[in-house]
Every structure is written in C-alpha cells, then in structure tokens.
Amino acid sequence: MDVFERSIEFLKGIGPGRAKILDNELDIRTFRDFLFFFPYRYVDRSKFHLINDLNKSNIDVQIKGKFLDTNVIHQKKGKRLSAIFSDGNSHIELIWFKGFKWIKENIDSNSMYVIYGKINWFDNRPTIAHPEITKINNYNLKNISGIYPIYSSTEKILRYGITQKVIREAMYNLIGIIKNELTESLSNKIILELKLTSLQESFYNIHFPKNHDKLIKARFRLKFEELFFIQLQLLKKHTDNKTKIKGYEFSKVGEFFNTFYRNHLPFDLTNDQKKVIKEIRKDLGTGSQMNRLLQGDVGSGKTIVALLSMLIALDNKFQACFMAPTEILAFQHHENLKTILVDMPIQVEILTGSTKPSIRKNIHEKLLNGKINIIVGTHSLIEDKVIFKNLGIVIIDEQHRFGVAQRAKLWYKNNFPPHILVMTATPIPRTLAMSIYGDLDFSIIRELPPGRKQIKTFLMGENNRLKLFKFLREQIDLGKQIFIVYPLIEESQKMDYKDLMDGYESVCREFPLPKYRISIMHGKMKTEDKDYEMKRFLQGKSQIMVSTTVIEVGVNIPNANVMVIESSERFGLSQLHQLRGRVGRGNEQSFCILMKGKKISNDAKLRLKTMVKTTDGFEIAEVDLKLRGPGDIAGTQQSGLLKLKIADLVKDQQILKLARSYAKNLIGSDPNLSYKDNKNIKSELNKITSNKKIWKLIS
C-alpha cells in the first residue's frame, strides 16, 4: 500500500478518535492529506519577552520562568484555574477554563517553563488564556526557540485536545516516516534553472523552517509545483484536443453566412467582433473540435458572433444548438434570432422545461430529421430524448451556470464532438482565466458597438431618496423604463435592509395608478407569472420593474435606461456590474443609481467606489478577485482551484505566469513527456490525473 494513502489514525499522536475529528472538521484522512495541511502563518519564537516590557502592541508572547502559585476559582458559570507565572522580575496571570486538572497536577514549582500564547488585557493587566506550556530541560530549550508553524483549527478540534503542539509533533513524526518516499517530481532542468530546493527539504522547511530564508524557498518551490502541474494538465488537454480529438471540418463559408453578412447584419461589426469571427472560422476549418471561450462585457455583441458561427455550421449542412441558463433568456434569444433571420429560410425553434408535450414531440422529430436548423433552449436540450440528425456546433451562454457533467452530455449527441463556443458576460481576470480555462482558446470582445454611450453611475444615500424619485419621474415622462432591484425577498430581522415587498409597496405609493404601472418579479414566482411580468415590461405596458436579481442574466430591454440598485452594499462587484448591464442597450444615455445604507464595510465602500469609477468589466473583475479571492468568482467551483493547498491566485500571479511559461515550453518541446529528463514530471502527472475525471472533450 502507498504510504501516503495510509490512514492518519496510524500516526503517532493521532489515533482513531482524533483521526475521526480531523476527517470531519478538515477533510484530513490520509498521510498525504496531513502532509499537505500547510501552516497558514508562522510565529517567531526565537524571542523571549520580559513581563515588564509587555504592552498592548504585543499579540503573541513567549516568556521563560516559573509557576509561583495555582488556584481553582469557583464562579457562577463554572470553575477556572488561575496561575501566577514569574520571569524573576515580574509576574503575569495565566487562566484555564477547562483541562486544568491535568495542568494543576503536573506543574512543578521548582522547574523552569516556557509559556506561549495570546495576550489579553483586563484593567490594564496582561493575562494569557490557555497558554502553551513546555517544561525546559537542557535538550529542548534550543528546539523551543525558532520559527513555529500555526495550523488552522476549530473549536471542536481543540475540544478533543488536538492542540498546535499535538499537530506539530504528529507532523514531525509523519515527515520522519515519509521523507524517503518524497521522490523528485520535477525535471533537473527546471530545478537547476529556478534554483529550487529539493522536495524533501521543501516539505520539511514548510512545516519546520530553520530560518526565514529556507521558509521562503520552500514556499516558492511548493507554490511553483502546484501551479505548474495545474497548467501542465490544462495545456496538455488543449494540445490533445487539437491533435487527437477529431471534429467536423466546416470547409466552406456559404450562402447563409454571406447573405446574412451582406444584407441582414443589424449594425457594423466592431474590430474585436471581426477578429473573433476570424478566429472561430479558422477553428471550424481545422478538422479538430473547437473549444473556445468568448469573453465579452455586457452589451459587447457576443450574440451576433454566435449567430455568424452557427450560420457557418448551417452552410456545411449541420445543425446548431444555443443553450441559455434560464427560460427567460432562452425565449429572448429565440425571439431575437427569429426576428433577425425572418427573411432567411432558416428554421429556428425553442425547447425548454415549459414546452408542451405535443410541441416537444414535434420538435424531437424535426431535430431528428434535420428540419430544425437552430434550436434554442435550456437544460432540456441535454435530455436523452433530444437526438439531432447532425449537430455541428453548440453555443453555451453564461457557462458557469451549467455543470460540467451537463455540458459533457452534448458530446454523445453525435459521432464526433460538436464544436463548442462558450460565452460569458462575466469578465474573468487574466490570471484566473489562465487557471480555470487554460485548456480553451480565448477570444475577447472589449469594444462596444458604435453609438453606445457609457452608463453614468451615481452613489446615493437614503437622504437623496426624494431626489431619486423626482429623477425617475422625469425619465418616465421622457418615455423611458426603470429597473429597481432589491437583494432580498424577506426582510432580515438582524439587518436594516429594504425588503422587496416593502420596496414594491413604497414604489407603488410614489408612482400610483393610473398614471404609472409597475411590474414585480422574484425567484419565488411561478415561471408563467415571471414571463407575464417580463413581457408586460418588454412591451412597455409597465414603466417600472421591481425585482430581485432574477433579471441579472441577459435580459435585454432597450427602452430601459435606469437601473436602481437598493442596498447596493449587499451585492458583489460582479453582480453589480451584471445588473448595471441590463440598461444601456440602446443609444440613449443610461444611468445606474447605487442606493447605500448608513453603515457599510470598507470592502463594500471599495466595491461601490469601483462601480462609480469605471464601467470596464475587466478592471472590475481584477478588483473583485483581490477583494474576494478566486473562491467566489464565477466558474471556480468546478475548476479545482478551491483545492489549491498553498498557492494564492491573487498574491502569486508572478509565480503562476512563470509556471505557465515553463509548462508551455515543456508541452511545446515534448508534448508526450517522453524525454528521459521529463520522466519525473510524467510520473507525477499520471498520479495527479489517474483518479480524476478529465473533461477534455467538452469545455
């Protein structure tokens, strides 16, 4: 059995009981899990503090001395142990609220001890609760001082006696067991060029650093290795897609594409759109499956690029599929495509969860016999009953809303995999995109269509509400429509946020019938009710849409030019940007009003300040990444990035770029990793990928 897969219950200092707690609390089950349980910070215990020198700037302190007295104090809520500890010149009180029976019985007033812990101040007197205690002898005084690792913990872990000291001792035992099993995983070339420490030395110094220099080198080695193998997996998948995964070759651009481009294009394409279409045309003609991610800010014209890509498929006698994340968005895409293709002999249909059985059956038949050229839909398109005659290309809108397994089902719709174009209006920071979607080809549309005016964004407090209502009336009098978005459906008792229903009633009072008509939409409504309200608003039968964030994705109301976001401090940057993108679709000036509460956090202030400062989604995405880290950014939940053990995509961007550069050069020179110097890398890559599903065929 692989020693790294051995259960931690067999590790000295852990045992079955503690192993169960570590499994439940931290997902640590094996020796490998424990080895990769890296310290989240370090403390310098080379310095000993004098009690007289302590002040409120001290946090963690270490004192050498003797116990003078211990006393159990009875209180209403229980007992506590108080001990007086002296360094020879002054004394400090140490306190325990549990486990003090063992402490009282084992403290020797004639022996020297080192205590270490977090200092608290009460009535200007320092105290330390539950300090770490080490009895000094000639052997261990040298080992006590130095750089100490601090590991993540929980209240339950501490309750079971798994202290920092227990973890350190168990880790020391583990490294003694596995040190000879830590075989090198990188090539000699990479190790020499980057002057990397060995894997053995790196793991030892990450847990027990001898000095700061060795710690820095260990962290660099392990961060580089983690990011290098992620990049290597992605780039190898990309190479395999290009060389091994056959796709349909669309050899011509014919009548459908050319007729639409010359006669029916609703506006002149931007340079970015033209560039992306060229990239897609090149992909479609290679005979390999296209896997391309198209990033474009809200309103940048991704859909027209998707349509032109589908027309190339039609020119080559194939069908096209357009997947949207919601029914509202699917219906909107369907209506837009039918309108824009009205004068062309192209059959466009829609299939969603609410499609009637009789119509659904008819659509299934037409897909199978090839009479439907373009099908628009939601998750319904991946059902087993949906069979195409010859599916050639799939457009996936807002990719993070579809699971990887769901998307993979599209693979089985044909003999060869269809070409895949994934579109997102959520700009992804470059370093994050490099790591999540490094196996895809990238296209970016930054330019907005000509004539679009930049949305003006304002931040307002409650004292400006009357001014806001006056402005909204003026816009309605000009024939414009307004979104008012709330973060919650039910009011939180603890927090002073505007609730959707209260807000709706307030808006109704300010904008009464019959002059004003107001729609309302939220996630708890039935689909048909949401569709009814959205259609009313789309047709101009209501001037104001009061809503939760269900209108966040893709809804296009060209006549809506004002977005009011209530309690805007409650929203993330990406969500605020998406909501703002619901307006500004026409050529008229549009506005976004961010209403804020009285008390907001510093992070919220930065988010709102960023929204006022810029409308560039990529700039906003970079700020969002720095604020939240990669864990909450759209798409990362499926990417494996949340499993990073030591690297940080915000702080370690330079290491990521270096790792990608080395991975790219390696795949370029030795795509199959067959060279002798790369045998360690190939072996490690096989270990990493052997137990994983690699979705190499679907984006």
C-alpha positions in Angstrom: 0.0 0.0 0.0 1.2 3.5 -0.8 2.4 5.0 2.4 0.8 8.4 1.5 -2.6 6.7 1.4 -2.3 5.3 4.9 -4.9 6.5 7.4 -3.7 9.1 9.9 -5.2 7.1 12.7 -1.9 5.1 12.5 0.2 8.2 13.0 1.7 8.6 16.5 -0.1 11.2 18.4 -3.4 11.0 16.4 -5.1 7.6 16.8 -8.7 6.6 15.8 -10.6 9.3 17.8 -8.6 12.2 16.7 -8.4 10.9 13.2 -12.2 11.0 13.0 -12.3 14.6 14.2 -9.7 15.7 11.7 -11.7 14.0 9.0 -15.0 15.6 9.9 -13.5 19.1 10.6 -10.7 19.5 8.0 -11.1 16.6 5.5 -7.8 15.1 6.6 -7.9 11.4 6.2 -4.5 10.2 4.9 -0.8 10.8 5.4 -0.9 12.7 2.1 -3.8 15.0 3.3 -1.9 15.7 6.6 1.4 16.4 4.7 -0.4 19.0 2.6 -2.0 20.6 5.6 0.3 23.6 5.5 0.6 26.2 8.2 -1.5 29.3 7.5 1.0 31.5 9.4 4.2 31.4 11.4 5.4 32.9 14.6 8.9 33.8 15.6 9.7 32.1 18.9 13.3 33.0 18.9 12.5 36.0 21.1 11.6 35.8 24.8 9.6 38.6 26.3 10.0 40.2 29.7 6.7 40.7 31.6 7.6 44.3 32.5 8.1 45.2 28.8 4.7 43.9 27.6 2.4 46.5 26.1 -0.8 46.4 24.0 1.1 46.2 20.7 2.1 42.7 21.7 -0.1 39.9 20.4 1.7 36.5 20.8 4.2 36.4 23.6 6.8 33.9 24.9 8.0 34.1 28.4 10.5 31.9 30.3 10.1 31.5 34.1 8.5 29.6 37.0 5.0 29.0 38.4 4.6 30.7 41.8 1.0 29.6 42.6 -2.1 27.9 41.2 -5.6 28.4 42.4 -9.0 27.0 41.3 -11.6 29.8 41.4 -15.3 28.9 41.6 -17.7 31.0 39.6 -21.4 31.0 38.9 -20.8 29.7 35.4 -18.2 27.1 36.5 -14.6 26.9 37.5 -11.4 28.3 36.2 -7.7 27.7 37.1 -5.6 30.8 37.8 -1.8 30.5 37.9 0.8 33.1 38.7 3.8 32.9 36.4 7.0 34.8 37.1 10.0 35.7 34.9 12.1 36.6 38.0 11.3 40.3 37.9 7.5 40.5 37.5 4.5 38.1 37.2 1.5 37.5 34.9 -1.8 35.6 35.4 -2.4 32.5 33.3 -6.0 31.2 33.0 -7.6 27.9 32.0 -11.3 27.3 31.8 -11.0 23.6 31.0 -8.5 20.8 31.2 -6.9 22.4 34.3 -7.0 19.2 36.5 -4.1 17.8 34.4 -2.3 21.1 34.4 -2.6 21.6 38.2 -1.4 18.1 38.9 1.6 18.3 36.5 3.0 21.7 37.2 6.3 21.7 39.2 7.0 24.9 41.0 10.7 24.1 41.1 11.1 23.7 37.3 11.6 26.2 34.6 8.9 26.5 31.8 8.4 28.4 28.6 4.8 29.7 28.1 3.5 30.9 24.8 0.1 32.4 24.0 -2.0 35.3 23.0 -2.0 38.2 25.5 -5.3 39.8 26.7 -5.6 43.0 28.7 -8.1 43.4 31.6 -8.0 46.6 33.8 -4.6 47.3 32.2 -3.2 44.0 33.5 -2.0 41.4 31.0 -3.3 37.8 31.1 -2.9 34.8 28.9 -5.7 32.2 28.5 -4.8 28.6 27.7 -1.1 29.2 27.0 1.1 26.5 25.5 3.4 25.2 28.2 6.8 23.5 27.7 9.0 22.3 30.6 12.6 23.2 30.0 15.5 20.9 30.0 18.9 21.1 28.5 17.8 19.2 25.4 14.7 21.1 24.4 15.5 24.8 25.1 17.1 25.0 21.7 14.2 23.4 20.0 11.6 25.7 21.6 13.0 28.8 20.1 12.7 29.4 16.3 10.0 29.8 13.7 6.9 28.0 14.7 4.1 26.9 12.3 0.5 27.8 13.2 -2.2 25.5 11.6 -5.8 26.1 11.0 -8.1 24.7 13.7 -11.6 24.7 15.0 -13.3 24.8 18.4 -14.2 21.1 18.1 -10.6 20.1 17.3 -9.3 22.0 20.3 -12.0 20.4 22.5 -10.6 17.0 21.6 -7.2 18.0 22.7 -5.7 18.5 19.3 -3.6 21.5 20.1 -1.0 23.2 17.9 1.6 21.2 19.9 -0.1 17.9 19.1 -0.3 18.8 15.4 3.4 19.8 15.3 4.5 16.6 17.0 2.4 14.4 14.7 3.7 16.3 11.6 7.3 15.8 12.8 6.5 12.0 13.2 5.0 12.0 9.7 7.9 13.6 8.0 10.2 11.1 9.6 8.1 8.3 8.1 7.7 9.5 4.6 10.9 11.6 3.9 12.5 8.8 1.9 9.3 8.4 -0.1 9.3 12.0 -1.3 10.8 11.4 -4.7 11.5 14.3 -7.0 8.6 15.4 -9.3 10.3 18.0 -11.5 13.0 17.7 -14.1 16.6 18.5 -13.3 16.5 21.3 -15.9 13.6 23.1 -14.1 15.2 22.6 -10.7 18.6 23.9 -11.8 17.3 26.9 -13.8 15.0 28.1 -10.9 17.4 27.0 -8.2 14.6 25.1 -6.4 15.2 23.3 -3.1 14.6 19.6 -3.2 11.1 18.2 -2.5 12.2 16.6 0.8 13.8 19.9 2.0 10.8 21.9 0.9 8.3 19.8 2.9 10.5 19.9 5.9 11.0 23.6 5.8 7.4 24.4 5.1 6.4 22.7 8.4 9.6 23.2 10.4 11.6 26.2 8.9 15.1 26.5 10.2 15.1 30.2 9.2 13.2 32.7 7.1 15.3 32.2 4.0 14.6 28.4 4.0 10.9 29.1 4.6 10.7 31.5 1.6 12.5 29.0 -0.7 10.2 26.1 0.5 7.1 28.2 -0.1 8.3 29.2 -3.6 9.1 25.6 -4.6 5.7 24.2 -3.4 3.7 27.0 -4.9 5.5 26.7 -8.2 5.0 23.0 -8.3 1.3 23.2 -7.5 0.6 25.8 -10.2 3.0 24.1 -12.7 1.1 20.9 -12.7 -2.3 22.6 -13.0 -1.0 24.5 -16.0 0.5 21.3 -17.4 -2.8 19.4 -17.2 -4.7 22.3 -18.9 -2.1 22.7 -21.7 -1.9 19.0 -22.3 -5.7 18.8 -22.6 -5.5 21.7 -25.0 -2.9 20.0 -27.1 -4.8 16.7 -27.1 -7.9 18.5 -28.2 -6.0 20.0 -31.1 -4.2 16.9 -32.2 -6.2 13.8 -31.0 -9.9 14.9 -30.8 -11.4 14.9 -34.2 -14.2 17.3 -35.1 -16.3 18.2 -38.0 -14.5 20.2 -40.7 -16.5 23.1 -41.9 -14.7 23.7 -45.1 -16.8 26.5 -46.6 -18.5 29.8 -45.7 -21.5 29.8 -48.0 -24.9 31.3 -48.7 -26.3 31.6 -45.2 -23.3 33.4 -43.8 -22.7 35.6 -46.8 -26.3 36.6 -47.3 -26.8 37.5 -43.7 -23.5 39.3 -43.5 -24.2 41.4 -46.6 -27.9 42.1 -46.3 -29.2 41.5 -42.7 -26.5 42.5 -40.3 -28.2 45.0 -38.0 -25.1 47.1 -37.4 -21.4 47.3 -38.5 -19.3 44.9 -36.6 -16.5 46.2 -34.3 -12.9 45.3 -35.0 -13.0 43.0 -32.0 -16.0 41.1 -33.4 -14.4 40.8 -36.8 -11.2 39.4 -35.1 -13.2 36.9 -33.1 -15.1 35.7 -36.1 -11.8 35.1 -38.0 -10.5 33.1 -35.0 -13.7 31.0 -35.0 -13.7 30.4 -38.8 -10.1 29.2 -38.5 -11.0 26.8 -35.7 -14.0 25.4 -37.6 -11.9 24.6 -40.6 -9.2 22.5 -38.9 -11.0 19.2 -38.6 -10.4 19.3 -34.8 -13.0 20.1 -32.3 -13.2 23.8 -31.4 -13.3 24.6 -27.7 -13.3 28.4 -27.5 -14.2 30.7 -24.6 -15.7 34.1 -25.8 -15.4 36.8 -23.1 -17.3 40.0 -23.7 -18.6 42.7 -21.5 -22.3 43.2 -21.2 -23.7 44.6 -24.5 -20.5 44.0 -26.4 -22.2 42.0 -29.2 -21.3 38.3 -28.4 -24.7 37.0 -29.6 -24.2 38.3 -33.2 -20.8 36.5 -33.2 -22.5 33.3 -32.0 -25.1 33.6 -34.8 -22.5 34.0 -37.5 -20.7 30.9 -36.1 -24.0 29.0 -36.3 -24.5 30.1 -39.9 -21.2 28.6 -40.9 -22.4 25.3 -39.4 -25.6 25.6 -41.5 -23.6 26.3 -44.6 -21.9 23.0 -44.1 -25.2 21.1 -43.7 -25.1 20.9 -39.9 -27.5 21.9 -37.1 -26.7 24.4 -34.3 -27.7 24.4 -30.7 -27.9 27.5 -28.4 -28.1 26.8 -24.7 -29.2 29.5 -22.3 -29.2 29.3 -18.5 -32.8 30.5 -17.9 -36.1 30.2 -19.7 -36.5 34.0 -19.9 -33.1 34.3 -21.6 -33.8 31.3 -23.9 -37.1 32.9 -25.0 -35.3 36.2 -25.6 -32.6 34.6 -27.7 -35.2 32.7 -29.7 -37.3 35.9 -30.4 -34.2 37.8 -31.4 -32.9 35.1 -33.7 -36.4 34.6 -35.4 -36.6 38.4 -35.9 -33.2 38.8 -37.3 -33.5 35.8 -39.6 -37.1 36.4 -40.6 -36.2 36.9 -44.3 -34.0 33.8 -44.5 -35.0 30.1 -45.0 -33.8 29.1 -41.6 -36.0 27.1 -39.1 -35.4 28.3 -35.5 -37.2 26.6 -32.6 -37.1 26.6 -28.8 -37.2 23.8 -26.3 -37.5 24.4 -22.5 -38.9 22.8 -19.5 -42.3 24.5 -20.0 -42.7 23.4 -23.7 -46.0 21.5 -24.0 -45.7 17.7 -24.6 -47.3 17.8 -28.1 -44.9 20.6 -29.2 -42.0 18.9 -27.6 -42.7 15.7 -29.5 -42.9 17.6 -32.8 -39.5 19.3 -32.0 -37.9 16.0 -31.2 -39.0 14.6 -34.6 -37.8 17.7 -36.5 -34.4 17.7 -34.8 -34.0 14.0 -35.8 -35.0 14.5 -39.4 -32.9 17.7 -39.7 -35.8 20.1 -40.4 -34.8 22.3 -37.5 -31.6 24.3 -38.3 -31.1 26.1 -35.0 -32.6 25.0 -31.6 -32.5 27.4 -28.6 -33.2 26.0 -25.2 -32.2 25.4 -21.6 -31.1 22.2 -19.8 -33.9 20.4 -21.7 -31.6 20.2 -24.7 -29.3 17.7 -23.0 -32.1 15.2 -22.2 -31.6 11.7 -23.7 -34.7 12.0 -25.8 -33.2 15.0 -27.7 -31.5 13.5 -30.7 -30.0 15.5 -33.6 -29.6 14.5 -37.2 -26.2 16.2 -37.4 -25.3 18.6 -34.5 -22.3 20.6 -35.6 -21.9 23.4 -33.1 -23.1 24.3 -29.6 -23.2 27.8 -28.2 -23.3 27.8 -24.4 -24.3 31.2 -22.8 -23.1 32.1 -19.3 -21.0 28.9 -18.9 -20.7 28.9 -15.1 -24.4 28.2 -14.8 -24.1 24.7 -16.4 -22.5 21.8 -14.6 -19.5 20.1 -16.3 -21.4 16.8 -16.5 -24.4 18.5 -18.0 -22.3 20.0 -20.7 -20.5 16.7 -21.3 -23.8 15.1 -22.3 -23.7 17.1 -25.5 -20.7 15.0 -26.6 -23.0 12.0 -27.0 -25.3 13.8 -29.4 -23.2 12.9 -32.4 -20.4 10.6 -33.8 -17.8 13.4 -33.5 -18.0 16.0 -30.7 -19.7 19.2 -31.8 -17.7 22.4 -31.9 -18.1 24.3 -28.6 -18.3 28.1 -28.2 -18.7 29.1 -24.6 -19.8 32.7 -24.0 -19.7 34.7 -20.8 -20.6 38.3 -20.0 -18.7 37.9 -16.7 -15.2 39.2 -17.4 -12.6 36.9 -15.9 -9.3 38.2 -14.5 -6.5 37.0 -16.8 -4.7 35.0 -14.1 -7.9 33.3 -13.1 -8.9 32.6 -16.7 -5.4 31.2 -17.2 -6.0 28.6 -14.5 -9.7 27.8 -14.9 -9.9 27.8 -18.7 -6.3 27.2 -19.7 -7.3 24.3 -21.9 -9.5 26.5 -24.0 -8.7 29.0 -26.7 -9.6 32.6 -25.7 -11.4 35.3 -27.6 -12.2 38.7 -26.0 -14.5 41.5 -27.2 -13.7 44.7 -25.4 -15.2 47.2 -27.9 -18.8 48.2 -27.5 -20.9 48.8 -30.6 -20.6 52.3 -32.1 -23.0 54.9 -30.8 -23.3 53.3 -27.3 -23.0 55.9 -24.5 -21.2 55.0 -21.3 -23.6 54.4 -18.4 -23.4 57.1 -15.8 -23.2 55.6 -12.2 -24.1 57.5 -9.0 -23.9 56.6 -5.4 -26.8 57.9 -3.2 -27.9 57.6 0.4 -31.3 57.5 2.0 -31.3 61.3 2.3 -31.4 61.5 -1.5 -34.5 59.4 -2.0 -36.8 62.3 -2.8 -34.3 63.5 -5.4 -34.2 60.0 -6.8 -38.0 59.7 -7.2 -38.0 63.1 -8.9 -35.4 61.9 -11.4 -37.3 58.7 -12.1 -40.5 60.6 -12.8 -38.6 62.8 -15.3 -37.2 59.7 -17.1 -40.7 58.1 -17.3 -42.1 61.3 -18.7 -39.4 61.0 -21.4 -40.9 57.6 -22.2 -38.1 55.6 -20.5 -38.4 52.5 -18.3 -36.8 51.7 -15.0 -35.4 48.7 -13.1 -35.4 48.8 -9.3 -33.6 45.8 -7.8 -33.6 44.5 -4.2 -31.2 42.0 -2.7 -33.8 40.1 -0.5 -37.3 38.7 -0.7 -37.9 38.5 3.1 -36.5 41.1 5.5 -33.7 40.0 7.7 -34.5 40.8 11.4 -30.9 41.5 12.2 -30.1 43.8 9.4 -31.7 47.0 8.2 -32.2 46.1 4.5 -35.1 47.1 2.3 -37.2 44.1 1.6 -38.6 43.6 -1.9 -42.3 43.6 -0.9 -41.9 46.7 1.3 -40.0 48.3 -1.6 -42.7 47.4 -4.1 -45.4 49.0 -1.9 -43.3 52.1 -1.4 -42.7 52.5 -5.1 -46.5 52.0 -5.7 -47.2 54.8 -3.3 -44.8 57.1 -5.1 -45.9 56.1 -8.6 -49.7 55.5 -8.2 -52.2 54.2 -10.8 -53.5 55.1 -13.3 -50.5 57.2 -14.5 -47.9 54.6 -13.6 -47.9 50.8 -13.9 -45.4 48.7 -12.0 -44.3 45.1 -12.6 -42.8 42.8 -9.9 -40.6 39.7 -10.4 -38.7 37.5 -8.0 -37.4 33.9 -7.7 -40.4 32.5 -5.8 -42.9 33.3 -8.6 -44.1 30.6 -11.0 -42.4 30.6 -14.4 -45.5 31.7 -16.2 -46.0 34.6 -13.8 -42.4 35.8 -14.3 -42.8 35.5 -18.0 -46.1 37.5 -17.9 -44.5 40.3 -15.9 -41.4 40.4 -18.1 -43.5 40.5 -21.3 -45.5 43.4 -19.8 -42.3 45.3 -19.2 -40.8 44.4 -22.5 -43.9 45.5 -24.4 -43.9 48.9 -22.5 -47.1 48.1 -20.6 -45.4 48.9 -17.3 -42.8 51.6 -16.7 -41.1 50.2 -13.6 -39.9 46.7 -12.9 -39.3 46.0 -9.2 -37.3 42.8 -9.0 -34.7 40.7 -7.2 -31.6 39.6 -9.1 -33.6 37.2 -11.3 -33.1 39.9 -14.0 -29.3 39.7 -13.7 -28.6 37.5 -16.7 -29.0 38.6 -20.2 -32.4 40.3 -20.2 -32.5 42.9 -22.9 -34.9 45.8 -22.7 -33.6 48.5 -25.0 -36.0 51.1 -23.7 -34.9 50.7 -20.0 -32.3 53.3 -19.3 -32.3 53.5 -15.5 -31.1 50.8 -13.0 -31.7 51.5 -9.3 -30.0 49.0 -7.0 -31.2 49.1 -3.4 -28.9 48.2 -0.6 -26.1 48.0 -3.1 -23.5 47.3 -0.5 -25.1 43.8 -0.2 -24.1 42.9 -3.8 -20.8 41.6 -5.0 -18.9 43.5 -7.7 -19.6 41.0 -10.5 -23.3 41.1 -9.7 -23.5 44.9 -9.6 -21.8 45.0 -12.9 -24.1 42.5 -14.4 -27.2 44.3 -13.1 -25.9 47.6 -14.5 -25.5 45.9 -17.9 -29.3 45.5 -18.1 -29.5 49.1 -19.1 -27.6 51.0 -21.8 -28.6 48.6 -24.6 -29.9 51.5 -26.8 -28.2 54.7 -28.0 -29.8 56.9 -25.3 -27.9 58.0 -22.1 -28.4 55.4 -19.3 -28.0 55.7 -15.6 -27.2 53.3 -12.7 -28.1 54.5 -9.2 -26.5 52.7 -6.3 -28.5 53.2 -3.1 -26.5 52.5 0.1 -27.2 52.0 3.7 -25.8 54.1 6.6 -23.3 51.5 7.9 -21.2 49.7 5.3 -17.9 47.8 5.5 -14.6 49.0 4.0 -14.8 46.3 1.3 -18.3 47.4 0.4 -17.1 51.0 0.1 -14.3 49.9 -2.3 -16.9 47.9 -4.4 -19.2 50.9 -4.7 -16.3 53.3 -5.4 -15.1 50.9 -8.2 -18.6 50.9 -9.7 -18.7 54.7 -9.8 -15.2 54.9 -11.2 -15.3 52.5 -14.1 -17.6 50.6 -16.5 -14.8 48.3 -17.7 -15.8 44.8 -16.7 -12.2 43.5 -16.8 -11.0 46.2 -14.5 -13.9 45.4 -12.2 -13.1 41.7 -12.3 -9.5 42.4 -11.2 -10.7 44.4 -8.1 -13.2 41.6 -7.4 -10.5 39.0 -7.4 -8.4 41.0 -5.0 -11.4 41.5 -2.7 -12.8 38.0 -2.6 -10.0 35.8 -3.9 -10.7 33.1 -6.5 -13.1 31.0 -4.4 -16.2 33.0 -5.1 -15.6 34.1 -8.6 -18.0 32.6 -11.1 -16.8 29.3 -12.5 -14.2 28.4 -9.9 -16.4 26.0 -8.0 -16.0 23.5 -10.9 -12.4 24.3 -11.7 -10.5 22.6 -8.8 -9.0 26.0 -7.9 -10.7 25.8 -4.5 -8.4 22.8 -3.8 -5.2 24.8 -4.0 -3.2 23.9 -1.0 -0.6 26.6 -0.8 -0.7 28.9 -3.9 -2.8 32.0 -4.0 -4.0 33.3 -7.3 -4.1 36.9 -6.1 -0.8 37.0 -4.3 1.1 34.6 -6.5 0.4 35.9 -10.0 4.1 36.1 -10.9 4.6 32.5 -9.9 1.6 31.5 -11.9 2.9 33.2 -15.0 6.3 31.6 -14.5 4.7 28.1 -14.0 2.6 28.5 -17.2 5.6 29.6 -19.2 7.6 26.5 -18.1 4.6 24.2 -18.7 4.0 25.8 -22.2 7.7 25.4 -23.2 7.6 21.8 -21.9 4.5 20.8 -23.9 5.9 22.6 -26.9 9.2 20.7 -26.9 7.9 17.3 -25.5 4.1 17.0 -25.8 4.1 13.4 -24.8 6.6 13.9 -22.0 8.7 11.1 -23.4 12.2 12.6 -22.9 14.3 11.0 -20.1 14.7 14.2 -18.2 10.9 14.6 -18.0 10.1 11.1 -16.6 9.6 12.5 -13.1 7.1 15.1 -14.4 5.2 12.4 -16.4 5.1 10.1 -13.4 3.7 12.9 -11.2 1.2 14.0 -13.8 -0.1 10.4 -14.1 -0.6 10.2 -10.3 -2.5 13.5 -10.3 -4.8 12.6 -13.2 -5.3 8.9 -12.6 -8.2 9.3 -10.2 -9.7 12.4 -11.8 -12.4 12.7 -14.5 -10.7 15.0 -17.0 -13.4 16.6 -19.1 -11.1 17.0 -22.1 -13.8 16.8 -24.7 -16.2 19.5 -23.5 -15.2 23.0 -22.5 
